[in-house]
Amino acid sequence: MRLDTNGRYTIAVRSLCDFTARAGDLDLRFTPAPLAREGIEGHAALARRRGSDYETEIVLEGEHEDLQVRGRADGYDPADNRLEEFKTYRGDLGRMPESHRAVHWAQLRMYGALLCRVRGLSQLRLALVYYNLKTELETALVETRSATELEAFFAEHCGRFLGWARQQIAHRSARDAAARALQFPFATFHPRQREVAEKVYRSVARGRTLLMEAPTGSGKTLGALFPALKAAQDKIFFLVAKTSGRALVLEAMRRLLTNTPPDAIRVVELVGIGFRQRRDGGQGRGAARPGGSERGHGRCARLARF
């Protein structure tokens, strides 16, 4: 997504549908998936099977309120009034989750709405064509939609995205304002802590790498977090290896955000949980231990509120 100087958003059809049409199972895998090069070759093979009047790589774009949507439809047969979306795959098509197919249909219907706009079509045949890279067989799922139905679908998904985008822009504005107003929580810095803060600020602002070493108790946690928050344009990842370090970071953030508006700057804590494994494959002594493991480790996230 891009936001131009006039306050308009621009997004690709595929990116929009990946965001607005995702539903169902959280497991998004469908394996074995083809490589990008294989997908391109599969698309070309399908296009060669079509007639001489068949149109490929049709550039389409359209607007909905403050949103500009752009993309390329795979192919259109004007004689059959049929718009096609090609998808390559390996393995058993029956194993593809419905959540994947919903995204594919969404892309095709968005392209259909744009094509109806551009060419003044009252209805359109839509074909979702799956191509097996190993067997070279294609499976087509076909539906017919009116331009009115497709326009309503287009407006619905654009509206979903705009609702989220406007909320994100408002949050970023509040976050940036809170970061600019952020004050160091103590009257003075520790010895050399100001030097640390200055170096961190310059490094973050310029996008450079900084390697520092400081002893325990020198105030490096606040000395790094405070300038990073002041200089950062987006997310900050602060990694610690021990539970004691985690507590120090959360306490530092609590102090820094005491006077900021609620949720203007969000703190998300990611915790690694797993079982340490012995080299012989057995489970190590003790219960699940934080900090990750060689195998079987998991992750959980929680929003820290102060």
C-alpha positions as CSV (number, residue, x, y, z in Angstrom):
1,M,0.0,0.0,0.0
2,R,1.2,3.5,-0.8
3,L,-0.2,6.8,0.4
4,D,0.4,9.7,-2.0
5,T,0.6,13.4,-1.2
6,N,-3.1,13.9,-1.9
7,G,-4.1,11.4,0.7
8,R,-5.0,8.6,-1.8
9,Y,-4.1,5.0,-1.3
10,T,-2.7,2.8,-4.1
11,I,-2.7,-1.0,-3.8
12,A,-2.4,-4.0,-6.1
13,V,-5.4,-6.3,-6.6
14,R,-3.5,-9.3,-5.3
15,S,-2.3,-7.6,-2.2
16,L,-5.7,-6.2,-1.5
17,C,-7.3,-9.7,-1.8
18,D,-4.6,-11.3,0.3
19,F,-5.7,-9.0,3.0
20,T,-9.5,-8.7,2.7
21,A,-10.4,-12.2,1.5
22,R,-8.4,-14.3,4.0
23,A,-10.8,-16.4,6.1
24,G,-11.1,-19.8,7.8
25,D,-8.1,-21.9,8.8
26,L,-5.0,-20.1,10.0
27,D,-2.9,-22.8,8.3
28,L,-2.2,-21.1,4.9
29,R,0.1,-23.8,3.6
30,F,-0.6,-25.8,0.4
31,T,2.4,-28.0,-0.3
32,P,4.3,-28.7,-2.4
33,A,4.0,-25.2,-3.9
34,P,5.5,-24.3,-7.2
35,L,8.5,-22.0,-7.6
36,A,8.0,-18.5,-9.0
37,R,9.8,-19.5,-12.2
38,E,7.6,-22.6,-12.6
39,G,4.5,-20.4,-12.1
40,I,5.5,-18.1,-14.9
41,E,6.2,-21.0,-17.2
42,G,2.8,-22.5,-16.4
43,H,1.0,-19.2,-17.2
44,A,2.8,-19.1,-20.5
45,A,1.8,-22.7,-21.3
46,L,-1.8,-21.9,-20.7
47,A,-1.7,-18.8,-22.8
48,R,-0.3,-20.7,-25.7
49,R,-3.3,-23.0,-25.7
50,R,-5.7,-20.2,-26.3
51,G,-6.8,-18.8,-29.6
52,S,-5.3,-16.0,-31.7
53,D,-7.7,-13.4,-30.4
54,Y,-7.0,-14.2,-26.8
55,E,-5.7,-11.2,-24.8
56,T,-3.1,-11.7,-22.1
57,E,-1.6,-9.6,-19.3
58,I,-4.4,-7.0,-19.4
59,V,-3.6,-3.9,-17.3
60,L,-6.6,-2.8,-15.3
61,E,-7.1,-0.1,-12.7
62,G,-10.0,1.7,-11.0
63,E,-10.9,3.8,-8.0
64,H,-13.2,3.5,-5.0
65,E,-13.4,6.6,-2.8
66,D,-9.7,7.3,-1.8
67,L,-8.4,3.9,-3.0
68,Q,-6.7,3.3,-6.4
69,V,-6.6,-0.4,-7.3
70,R,-4.3,-1.8,-10.0
71,G,-3.4,-5.1,-11.5
72,R,-2.9,-7.4,-14.5
73,A,-5.6,-10.0,-15.4
74,D,-4.1,-13.2,-16.8
75,G,-6.3,-13.5,-19.9
76,Y,-9.5,-12.6,-21.6
77,D,-11.3,-14.4,-24.5
78,P,-13.5,-11.7,-26.2
79,A,-15.4,-14.3,-28.3
80,D,-16.5,-16.1,-25.2
81,N,-16.6,-13.0,-22.9
82,R,-14.5,-15.1,-20.5
83,L,-12.0,-13.6,-18.1
84,E,-9.5,-16.1,-16.7
85,E,-7.2,-16.2,-13.7
86,F,-4.4,-18.8,-13.9
87,K,-3.1,-20.7,-10.8
88,T,-0.4,-23.3,-11.0
89,Y,0.0,-26.1,-8.4
90,R,1.6,-29.4,-7.7
91,G,0.0,-32.4,-6.0
92,D,-3.6,-33.0,-5.3
93,L,-5.9,-30.1,-6.0
94,G,-8.5,-31.5,-3.6
95,R,-6.1,-30.8,-0.8
96,M,-6.2,-27.0,-1.5
97,P,-8.0,-25.3,1.5
98,E,-11.1,-23.3,0.7
99,S,-9.4,-20.3,2.3
100,H,-6.9,-20.3,-0.6
101,R,-9.6,-20.7,-3.2
102,A,-11.6,-17.8,-1.7
103,V,-8.6,-15.5,-2.2
104,H,-8.2,-16.7,-5.8
105,W,-11.9,-16.1,-6.5
106,A,-11.7,-12.6,-4.9
107,Q,-8.8,-11.7,-7.3
108,L,-10.7,-12.8,-10.3
109,R,-13.9,-11.0,-9.3
110,M,-12.0,-7.8,-8.7
111,Y,-10.4,-8.0,-12.1
112,G,-13.9,-8.7,-13.5
113,A,-15.3,-5.6,-12.0
114,L,-12.5,-3.5,-13.4
115,L,-12.9,-5.1,-16.9
116,C,-16.6,-4.5,-16.9
117,R,-16.0,-0.8,-16.1
118,V,-13.4,-0.3,-18.8
119,R,-15.2,-2.1,-21.6
120,G,-18.8,-1.4,-20.6
121,L,-19.7,-5.0,-20.2
122,S,-23.1,-5.9,-18.6
123,Q,-21.9,-9.4,-17.5
124,L,-18.9,-11.6,-17.6
125,R,-17.9,-15.2,-17.5
126,L,-15.2,-15.8,-14.9
127,A,-12.9,-18.9,-15.0
128,L,-10.5,-19.8,-12.2
129,V,-8.1,-22.1,-14.1
130,Y,-5.8,-24.4,-12.1
131,Y,-2.8,-25.9,-14.0
132,N,-1.0,-29.0,-12.7
133,L,2.7,-28.5,-13.5
134,K,3.4,-32.2,-13.5
135,T,0.5,-33.6,-15.5
136,E,-0.1,-30.4,-17.6
137,L,-3.8,-30.8,-17.0
138,E,-6.0,-27.8,-16.3
139,T,-9.1,-27.6,-14.2
140,A,-11.5,-24.7,-14.7
141,L,-14.1,-23.5,-12.3
142,V,-16.5,-21.2,-14.1
143,E,-19.2,-18.8,-13.0
144,T,-21.2,-15.9,-14.6
145,R,-21.6,-12.6,-12.8
146,S,-23.3,-9.4,-13.8
147,A,-21.5,-6.1,-13.8
148,T,-23.7,-5.0,-10.9
149,E,-22.7,-8.0,-8.8
150,L,-19.0,-7.5,-9.5
151,E,-19.2,-3.8,-8.8
152,A,-20.8,-4.6,-5.4
153,F,-18.0,-7.1,-4.7
154,F,-15.4,-4.6,-5.6
155,A,-16.9,-1.9,-3.4
156,E,-17.2,-4.3,-0.4
157,H,-13.5,-5.3,-0.5
158,C,-12.3,-1.8,-1.1
159,G,-14.4,-0.7,1.8
160,R,-12.9,-3.4,4.1
161,F,-9.4,-2.3,3.2
162,L,-10.1,1.4,3.5
163,G,-11.5,0.9,7.0
164,W,-8.3,-0.7,8.1
165,A,-6.0,1.7,6.2
166,R,-7.6,4.8,7.7
167,Q,-7.4,3.3,11.2
168,Q,-3.7,2.6,10.6
169,I,-3.0,6.1,9.3
170,A,-4.7,7.6,12.4
171,H,-2.7,5.3,14.7
172,R,0.6,6.2,13.0
173,S,-0.2,9.9,13.3
174,A,-0.9,9.4,17.0
175,R,2.1,7.2,17.5
176,D,4.5,9.8,15.8
177,A,3.1,12.6,17.9
178,A,3.5,10.6,21.1
179,A,7.1,9.7,20.1
180,R,8.0,13.4,19.4
181,A,6.6,14.4,22.8
182,L,8.3,11.6,24.7
183,Q,10.4,12.7,27.6
184,F,13.2,10.9,29.4
185,P,11.6,9.6,32.6
186,F,14.4,10.8,34.9
187,A,15.9,14.3,35.6
188,T,19.4,13.3,34.5
189,F,21.2,10.5,32.6
190,H,23.6,8.1,34.2
191,P,27.3,8.7,33.5
192,R,27.9,8.0,29.7
193,Q,24.2,7.1,29.3
194,R,23.7,10.3,27.2
195,E,26.5,9.3,25.0
196,V,24.9,5.9,24.5
197,A,21.5,7.6,23.7
198,E,23.1,10.0,21.2
199,K,24.8,7.1,19.3
200,V,21.7,5.0,19.2
201,Y,19.6,8.0,18.0
202,R,22.0,8.8,15.1
203,S,22.3,5.1,14.1
204,V,18.5,4.5,14.0
205,A,17.8,7.8,12.3
206,R,20.4,7.1,9.6
207,G,19.6,3.4,9.2
208,R,23.1,2.3,10.3
209,T,24.3,-0.6,12.5
210,L,25.8,0.1,15.9
211,L,27.7,-2.3,18.1
212,M,28.2,-1.3,21.7
213,E,29.3,-3.0,24.9
214,A,28.3,-1.7,28.3
215,P,28.4,-3.2,31.8
216,T,25.4,-4.2,33.9
217,G,23.8,-1.3,35.6
218,S,25.0,1.4,33.2
219,G,21.4,2.2,32.1
220,K,21.8,0.8,28.6
221,T,18.1,-0.4,28.4
222,L,16.6,3.0,28.7
223,G,19.6,4.5,27.0
224,A,18.8,2.5,23.9
225,L,14.9,2.4,24.0
226,F,14.4,6.1,24.5
227,P,16.4,7.4,21.5
228,A,15.1,4.4,19.4
229,L,11.5,5.5,20.0
230,K,12.4,9.1,19.2
231,A,14.1,8.2,15.9
232,A,12.2,5.2,14.6
233,Q,9.8,5.5,11.7
234,D,7.9,2.2,12.3
235,K,8.6,-0.9,14.5
236,I,11.3,-1.5,17.0
237,F,12.4,-5.0,17.9
238,F,14.2,-5.3,21.3
239,L,15.5,-8.8,22.0
240,V,16.5,-10.1,25.4
241,A,17.7,-13.6,26.3
242,K,16.7,-13.8,30.0
243,T,13.6,-13.3,32.1
244,S,15.4,-10.6,34.1
245,G,16.1,-8.7,30.9
246,R,12.5,-9.0,29.8
247,A,11.3,-7.5,33.1
248,L,13.8,-4.6,32.7
249,V,12.5,-3.8,29.2
250,L,8.8,-3.9,30.2
251,E,9.6,-1.7,33.3
252,A,11.5,0.8,31.1
253,M,8.6,1.0,28.6
254,R,6.1,1.5,31.4
255,R,8.2,4.5,32.6
256,L,8.6,5.9,29.1
257,L,4.9,5.6,28.2
258,T,3.5,6.9,31.5
259,N,2.2,10.2,30.1
260,T,1.4,9.1,26.5
261,P,-2.2,8.5,25.3
262,P,-3.4,4.9,25.6
263,D,-2.3,2.7,22.7
264,A,-0.5,5.5,20.9
265,I,2.6,3.5,21.2
266,R,1.9,-0.2,21.4
267,V,4.1,-2.8,23.1
268,V,3.7,-6.4,22.0
269,E,5.6,-9.0,23.9
270,L,6.7,-12.1,22.0
271,V,7.6,-15.1,24.3
272,G,9.4,-18.2,23.2
273,I,8.3,-21.4,24.9
274,G,9.7,-24.9,24.2
275,F,11.3,-28.1,25.4
276,R,15.0,-28.5,25.3
277,Q,16.0,-31.7,23.6
278,R,18.9,-34.0,24.4
279,R,21.1,-35.1,21.5
280,D,19.7,-38.7,21.9
281,G,16.2,-37.4,21.2
282,G,14.9,-37.5,24.7
283,Q,13.4,-34.6,26.6
284,G,15.6,-32.6,28.8
285,R,15.0,-32.3,32.5
286,G,12.3,-30.0,33.7
287,A,9.2,-28.5,32.1
288,A,8.9,-26.1,29.2
289,R,11.6,-23.5,29.4
290,P,11.4,-20.0,27.9
291,G,13.9,-18.7,25.3
292,G,13.3,-21.2,22.5
293,S,14.8,-24.7,22.0
294,E,16.4,-26.8,19.3
295,R,13.1,-28.5,18.4
296,G,9.4,-28.1,19.2
297,H,9.6,-24.5,20.3
298,G,6.5,-22.3,20.1
299,R,5.7,-18.6,20.2
300,C,3.0,-16.6,21.9
301,A,2.3,-12.9,21.8
302,R,0.5,-10.6,24.1
303,L,-0.1,-6.8,24.1
304,A,1.6,-5.3,27.2
305,R,-0.6,-2.6,28.8
306,F,0.7,-0.2,31.5
